[in-house]
Amino acid sequence: MFLFFGLFFHASLAPAIQIGGIWPPHGIGVFSPWGVPLLNTYLLLFSGVTVTAAHYALLSGDFEITAITLIFTIFFGLIFTIIQGLEYYNASFTIADGIYGSTFYLSTGFHGFHVIIGTLFLIVCFIRLLLGHFTKQHHVAFECAIWYWHFVDVVWIFLFISLYWWGSLGSL
């Protein structure tokens, strides 16, 4: 992932003459960071809160609250994925549109793939919770899913700041 950020910053801080020496390249209609990307940021941040609440509820032995907050987390992950797909569908550029399109889609697509994996991980944990596989003392798989989910959250914050906010400054 660090290489994706490095590629983006290299291309944007020293734009090549082949793309007009400007960033974002001329003709690329970038997303406003204050619309859909900000909504997705809120969704992932709220999902981080709900998965943490689920963890604390499990530690206290309240399996009903654990299940409810875990459902909210899964819901936020699914909504994030759907909105990201709609954003791709409505984008004015494609992955074939030079360095901007390729770095944007590679970075956000790789992240989206991890959101899908994390959502599946949480769904499996939810099923295991319902089957009684987790106790207050034994729930390592759930903790791994939580760590993974928080990693996905943190990476998105960096993507939002770099690709959406900072990457759109030249076009505003």
DRENDOTI-512191 format. One record per residue: residue number from 1; x negated, y negated, z negated of N, C-alpha, C, O in turn. Coordinates in steps of 0.1 Angstrom, whole numbers, plus 5000, padded with zeros to 4 digits. Atoms other than C-alpha are relative to their C-alpha. Layout:
BEGIN
NODE  num  n.px  n.py  n.pz  ca.px  ca.py  ca.pz  c.px  c.py  c.pz  o.px  o.py  o.pz
NODE  NUM     X     Y     Z      X      Y      Z     X     Y     Z     X     Y     Z
...
END
This chain:
BEGIN
NODE  num  n.px  n.py  n.pz  ca.px  ca.py  ca.pz  c.px  c.py  c.pz  o.px  o.py  o.pz
NODE    1  4992  5012  5000   5000   5000   5000  4991  4987  5000  4995  4977  5006
NODE    2  5009  5012  5000   4971   4976   4993  4995  4997  5013  4993  4985  5017
NODE    3  5004  5003  4987   4960   4980   5028  5010  4993  5009  5007  4984  5017
NODE    4  4989  5007  4993   4994   4969   5041  5000  4985  4996  5001  4976  5005
NODE    5  5001  5013  5004   4991   4938   5020  4988  4993  5006  4988  4981  5010
NODE    6  5013  5005  4995   4955   4933   5031  5002  4996  5015  4997  4986  5020
NODE    7  4998  5002  4985   4965   4936   5068  5009  4987  5002  5006  4979  5010
NODE    8  4991  5011  4999   4994   4911   5063  4992  4987  4997  4994  4977  5005
NODE    9  5007  5013  5004   4972   4885   5045  4989  4997  5010  4987  4985  5013
NODE   10  5010  5003  4990   4944   4889   5070  5006  4994  5013  5001  4984  5018
NODE   11  4994  5005  4988   4967   4884   5099  5006  4986  4998  5006  4978  5007
NODE   12  4993  5013  5002   4985   4854   5083  4991  4989  4996  4993  4977  4999
NODE   13  5010  5010  5004   4955   4836   5068  4991  4996  5012  4986  4984  5012
NODE   14  5009  5003  4989   4935   4838   5100  5007  5005  5013  5003  5015  5019
NODE   15  4992  4995  4988   4961   4841   5129  4991  5000  5012  4984  4990  5015
NODE   16  5008  4999  4988   4944   4853   5161  5006  4991  5011  5017  4987  5011
NODE   17  4997  5009  4989   4944   4832   5192  5011  5007  5009  5019  5000  5016
NODE   18  4990  4992  4992   4965   4860   5209  5014  4997  4996  5023  4999  5004
NODE   19  4986  5003  5005   4995   4851   5187  5002  4985  4999  5012  4981  4993
NODE   20  4998  5015  5000   4990   4813   5192  4993  4993  4988  4994  4981  4987
NODE   21  5007  5006  5011   4969   4808   5161  5009  4994  4989  5004  4987  4980
NODE   22  4990  5004  5011   5000   4802   5139  5006  5012  4994  5007  5023  5000
NODE   23  4993  4989  5007   5018   4823   5114  5013  4994  4994  5012  4984  4987
NODE   24  4997  4988  4991   5045   4835   5118  4998  4996  5014  5000  4985  5018
NODE   25  5002  5003  4986   5038   4838   5155  5012  4994  5006  5024  4996  5002
NODE   26  4989  5008  4993   5059   4816   5178  5010  5010  5006  5006  5021  5011
NODE   27  4990  4991  4995   5092   4832   5187  5005  5010  4990  5015  5017  4993
NODE   28  4996  4990  5011   5095   4853   5155  5010  4993  4991  5006  4983  4984
NODE   29  4990  5005  5009   5127   4845   5136  5000  5007  4987  5006  5017  4985
NODE   30  5002  4993  5013   5117   4853   5100  5013  4998  4992  5021  4990  4994
NODE   31  4989  5000  5009   5142   4860   5073  4998  4989  4990  4987  4986  4985
NODE   32  5001  5009  5011   5150   4833   5048  4999  5009  4987  5007  5018  4985
NODE   33  5002  4992  5013   5138   4847   5014  5012  4998  4991  5013  5006  4981
NODE   34  4990  5004  5009   5168   4831   4997  5014  5007  5003  5024  5004  4996
NODE   35  4987  4993  4996   5195   4853   5013  4999  5015  4996  4998  5018  4984
NODE   36  5000  4985  5002   5194   4891   5016  4988  5005  4992  4989  5013  4983
NODE   37  5012  4996  5007   5158   4895   5004  5001  4997  4985  4997  5005  4976
NODE   38  4998  5004  5014   5167   4877   4971  5010  5009  4994  5009  5013  4982
NODE   39  4990  4991  5005   5198   4898   4967  4994  5014  4997  4997  5020  4987
NODE   40  5007  4987  5002   5177   4930   4971  4991  4999  4988  4989  5009  4981
NODE   41  5008  5002  5011   5153   4916   4946  5008  5001  4987  5004  5008  4977
NODE   42  4991  4999  5011   5181   4912   4921  5005  5014  4998  5005  5019  4986
NODE   43  4995  4986  5001   5194   4947   4928  4989  5008  4994  4992  5016  4985
NODE   44  5011  4992  5006   5160   4962   4921  4996  4996  4986  4993  5005  4977
NODE   45  5003  5004  5014   5154   4941   4890  5011  5005  4990  5008  5010  4979
NODE   46  4990  4994  5009   5188   4951   4876  4999  5015  4999  5002  5020  4988
NODE   47  5002  4986  5001   5181   4987   4884  4989  5003  4991  4990  5014  4984
NODE   48  5011  4998  5010   5149   4984   4864  5006  4999  4986  5002  5006  4977
NODE   49  4994  5002  5013   5170   4971   4835  5009  5012  4996  5008  5017  4985
NODE   50  4991  4989  5003   5196   4999   4838  4993  5013  4998  4997  5021  4989
NODE   51  5007  4988  5002   5171   5027   4841  4992  5000  4986  4991  5010  4980
NODE   52  5006  5001  5013   5153   5014   4810  5011  5002  4989  5008  5008  4979
NODE   53  4989  4998  5009   5186   5012   4792  5004  5015  4999  5007  5020  4988
NODE   54  4997  4986  5000   5193   5048   4802  4989  5008  4992  4993  5017  4985
NODE   55  5011  4994  5007   5159   5058   4788  5002  4998  4985  5001  5007  4977
NODE   56  4998  5003  5014   5166   5041   4755  5012  5007  4994  5012  5012  4983
NODE   57  4988  4992  5004   5201   5057   4753  4996  5014  4998  5001  5021  4989
NODE   58  5004  4986  5001   5185   5091   4759  4992  5002  4987  4994  5012  4980
NODE   59  5008  4999  5013   5160   5085   4731  5008  4999  4988  5004  5005  4978
NODE   60  4991  5001  5012   5188   5076   4707  5010  5011  5000  5018  5013  4990
NODE   61  4990  4989  4999   5208   5107   4718  5013  4997  5005  5022  5005  5004
NODE   62  4987  5004  4994   5236   5088   4735  5001  5004  5014  4997  4996  5023
NODE   63  5001  4994  4986   5240   5110   4766  5011  4993  5009  5009  4993  5021
NODE   64  4990  5006  4992   5272   5092   4777  4995  4987  5006  4997  4984  5018
NODE   65  5006  5013  4995   5255   5058   4779  4988  5003  5010  4987  4995  5019
NODE   66  5011  4996  4991   5225   5075   4795  5006  5003  5014  5000  4998  5024
NODE   67  4994  4996  4988   5247   5089   4822  5006  4988  5007  5004  4986  5019
NODE   68  4994  5012  4994   5266   5056   4828  4989  4991  5006  4990  4986  5017
NODE   69  5011  5009  4995   5234   5035   4831  4992  5006  5011  4987  4999  5020
NODE   70  5007  4993  4989   5218   5061   4853  5008  4999  5012  5002  4998  5023
NODE   71  4991  5001  4988   5248   5060   4876  4998  4986  5006  4997  4984  5018
NODE   72  5002  5013  4995   5244   5022   4878  4986  4999  5008  4985  4992  5018
NODE   73  5013  5001  4994   5207   5026   4886  5000  5007  5014  4995  5001  5024
NODE   74  4999  4993  4987   5214   5051   4914  5008  4992  5010  5005  4991  5021
NODE   75  4992  5009  4992   5241   5028   4927  4992  4988  5006  4993  4985  5018
NODE   76  5009  5011  4995   5217   4999   4929  4990  5004  5010  4988  4997  5020
NODE   77  5009  4995  4990   5192   5020   4947  5006  5003  5013  5000  5000  5024
NODE   78  4993  4997  4987   5217   5031   4973  5004  4987  5007  5003  4986  5019
NODE   79  4996  5013  4994   5230   4996   4978  4988  4993  5006  4989  4987  5017
NODE   80  5013  5006  4995   5194   4983   4982  4997  5006  5014  4994  4999  5023
NODE   81  5004  4993  4987   5188   5009   5009  5010  4997  5011  5005  4994  5022
NODE   82  4990  5004  4989   5220   5001   5028  4998  4986  5004  4998  4983  5016
NODE   83  5002  5014  4996   5213   4964   5027  4987  4998  5008  4986  4991  5017
NODE   84  5013  5000  4993   5177   4970   5038  5002  5004  5015  4997  4999  5024
NODE   85  4996  4995  4987   5191   4990   5067  5007  4990  5009  5004  4988  5021
NODE   86  4993  5011  4992   5215   4962   5077  4991  4989  5003  4993  4983  5014
NODE   87  5009  5011  4997   5187   4937   5075  4992  5004  5012  4989  4996  5021
NODE   88  5007  4995  4988   5167   4958   5100  5008  4999  5012  5004  4995  5023
NODE   89  4991  5000  4989   5197   4961   5122  5002  4986  5006  5003  4984  5018
NODE   90  4997  5014  4996   5203   4924   5123  4987  4991  5002  4988  4979  5005
NODE   91  5012  5008  4998   5166   4913   5126  4999  4996  5014  5003  5002  5023
NODE   92  5002  5006  4986   5156   4891   5155  4987  5005  5006  4983  5002  5017
NODE   93  5013  4995  4995   5123   4910   5159  5000  5015  4997  5007  5020  4988
NODE   94  5002  4985  5001   5112   4947   5161  4986  5003  4995  4978  4994  4994
NODE   95  5013  4996  5004   5083   4967   5150  4990  4998  5012  4978  4998  5010
NODE   96  5008  5002  4988   5070   4962   5186  4996  4986  5002  4989  4983  5012
NODE   97  5003  5015  4998   5068   4924   5182  4987  4996  4993  4987  4988  4985
NODE   98  5013  5004  5004   5031   4922   5175  4997  5003  4985  5003  5012  4979
NODE   99  5005  4998  5014   5013   4920   5142  5010  4997  4989  5011  5003  4979
NODE  100  4990  5004  5010   5042   4903   5124  5010  5011  4998  5013  5016  4987
NODE  101  4990  4990  5000   5068   4929   5133  4994  5013  4994  5001  5020  4987
NODE  102  5006  4987  5005   5044   4959   5127  4997  4999  4985  5000  5009  4978
NODE  103  5003  5000  5014   5032   4947   5093  5013  4999  4991  5014  5005  4981
NODE  104  4988  5001  5007   5067   4937   5082  5007  5013  4999  5011  5018  4988
NODE  105  4993  4988  5000   5084   4969   5092  4992  5012  4993  4998  5020  4986
NODE  106  5008  4990  5006   5055   4991   5081  5001  4999  4984  5003  5008  4977
NODE  107  5000  5002  5015   5054   4975   5046  5014  5002  4994  5015  5010  4984
NODE  108  4987  4999  5005   5091   4972   5040  5006  5014  5002  5013  5019  4994
NODE  109  4995  4986  4997   5099   5006   5056  4993  5010  4991  5000  5019  4986
NODE  110  5007  4991  5009   5072   5023   5035  5006  4999  4986  5008  5009  4979
NODE  111  4993  5003  5013   5088   5007   5004  5014  5006  5000  5017  5013  4990
NODE  112  4986  4994  4999   5123   5017   5016  5000  5015  4998  5008  5021  4992
NODE  113  5002  4985  5002   5111   5053   5019  4998  5004  4986  5004  5013  4981
NODE  114  5002  4997  5015   5099   5052   4983  5013  4997  4992  5015  5004  4982
NODE  115  4988  5002  5007   5132   5037   4972  5009  5012  5002  5016  5017  4993
NODE  116  4992  4988  4997   5150   5067   4989  4995  5011  4991  5003  5018  4985
NODE  117  5006  4990  5008   5126   5091   4972  5004  4998  4985  5008  5008  4978
NODE  118  4997  5003  5014   5131   5074   4938  5015  5002  4997  5018  5007  4986
NODE  119  4985  4998  5002   5169   5074   4942  5003  5015  4999  5011  5019  4991
NODE  120  4998  4986  5000   5168   5111   4950  4995  5006  4987  5001  5015  4981
NODE  121  5006  4996  5012   5145   5116   4920  5010  4998  4988  5012  5006  4979
NODE  122  4990  5004  5010   5171   5098   4898  5013  5008  5001  5019  5011  4990
NODE  123  4988  4992  4999   5200   5118   4912  4997  5014  4995  5006  5019  4988
NODE  124  5004  4987  5006   5182   5150   4903  5000  4999  4985  5004  5009  4978
NODE  125  5000  5002  5015   5176   5137   4868  5014  4998  4995  5017  5004  4984
NODE  126  4986  5001  5004   5213   5128   4866  5007  5013  4999  5014  5017  4990
NODE  127  4995  4986  5000   5223   5163   4875  4995  5008  4989  5002  5015  4982
NODE  128  5007  4993  5012   5198   5177   4850  5006  4995  4987  5007  5003  4978
NODE  129  4995  5005  5012   5212   5154   4824  5014  5006  4997  5017  5010  4986
NODE  130  4986  4994  5001   5248   5167   4831  4999  5015  4996  5008  5020  4989
NODE  131  5001  4985  5003   5235   5203   4829  4994  5002  4986  4992  5014  4982
NODE  132  5006  4998  5013   5219   5196   4795  4986  5004  4999  4981  5009  4989
NODE  133  5015  4997  4999   5183   5200   4806  4992  4990  4992  4980  4993  4988
NODE  134  5008  5010  5008   5172   5168   4787  5005  4999  4986  5017  5000  4983
NODE  135  4997  5003  5014   5171   5163   4750  4992  4987  4996  4985  4981  5005
NODE  136  5007  5012  5005   5159   5133   4729  4985  5002  5001  4977  4993  5003
NODE  137  5014  4998  5001   5125   5150   4726  4994  5005  5013  4982  5004  5016
NODE  138  5006  4994  4988   5121   5168   4760  5007  4995  5012  5018  4999  5016
NODE  139  4994  5006  4988   5127   5147   4791  4989  4994  5009  4990  4983  5014
NODE  140  5012  5005  4992   5093   5144   4809  5004  4996  5014  4999  4986  5019
NODE  141  4996  5003  4986   5109   5145   4844  5007  4987  5001  5005  4980  5010
NODE  142  4992  5012  5000   5132   5117   4835  4990  4988  4998  4991  4978  5005
NODE  143  5010  5010  5002   5103   5096   4822  4991  4998  5013  4988  4986  5016
NODE  144  5008  5002  4988   5083   5103   4854  5009  4993  5011  5003  4984  5018
NODE  145  4992  5008  4990   5113   5091   4875  5001  4986  4996  5001  4977  5005
NODE  146  4999  5014  5004   5115   5060   4854  4987  4992  5004  4987  4981  5009
NODE  147  5013  5007  4996   5078   5052   4859  4999  4998  5015  4995  4987  5020
NODE  148  5000  5001  4986   5082   5059   4896  5009  4988  5004  5005  4980  5013
NODE  149  4991  5010  4996   5112   5036   4898  4994  4986  4996  4996  4976  5004
NODE  150  5006  5013  5004   5094   5008   4879  4989  4996  5010  4987  4984  5013
NODE  151  5010  5003  4990   5065   5011   4904  5006  4995  5013  5001  4985  5018
NODE  152  4992  5005  4988   5090   5007   4933  5004  4986  4997  5003  4978  5007
NODE  153  4996  5014  5003   5103   4976   4915  4989  4990  5002  4990  4979  5008
NODE  154  5011  5009  5000   5069   4960   4911  4995  4998  5014  4992  4987  5018
NODE  155  5004  5002  4986   5059   4967   4947  5009  4991  5008  5005  4983  5016
NODE  156  4990  5008  4993   5091   4951   4959  4998  4985  4996  4999  4976  5005
NODE  157  5002  5014  5004   5083   4919   4939  4988  4995  5008  4989  4983  5013
NODE  158  5012  5004  4992   5049   4917   4957  5005  4998  5015  5000  4989  5021
NODE  159  4995  5001  4987   5067   4924   4990  5008  4987  5002  5007  4980  5012
NODE  160  4991  5011  4999   5093   4897   4984  4991  4987  5000  4993  4978  5008
NODE  161  5009  5012  5001   5066   4871   4974  4992  4998  5012  4991  4987  5018
NODE  162  5010  5002  4989   5042   4878   5002  5007  5000  5014  5005  4991  5021
NODE  163  4994  4999  4987   5063   4889   5032  5012  4991  5002  5013  4984  5013
NODE  164  4988  5008  4998   5095   4871   5026  4998  4985  4997  5001  4976  5005
NODE  165  5001  5014  5004   5087   4839   5007  4987  4994  5006  4989  4985  5014
NODE  166  5013  5006  4995   5050   4832   5015  4999  5001  5015  4995  4992  5022
NODE  167  5000  4997  4985   5053   4847   5050  5009  4991  5008  5007  4990  5020
NODE  168  4991  5008  4993   5081   4824   5059  4997  4985  4999  5004  4977  5005
NODE  169  5002  5015  5002   5066   4791   5048  4997  4993  5012  5001  4981  5014
NODE  170  5004  5007  4988   5052   4783   5082  5012  4997  5009  5011  4989  5018
NODE  171  4989  5001  4991   5086   4786   5098  5011  4991  4994  5021  4988  5001
NODE  172  4989  5008  5006   5107   4766   5073  4999  4985  5003  5007  4977  4999
END
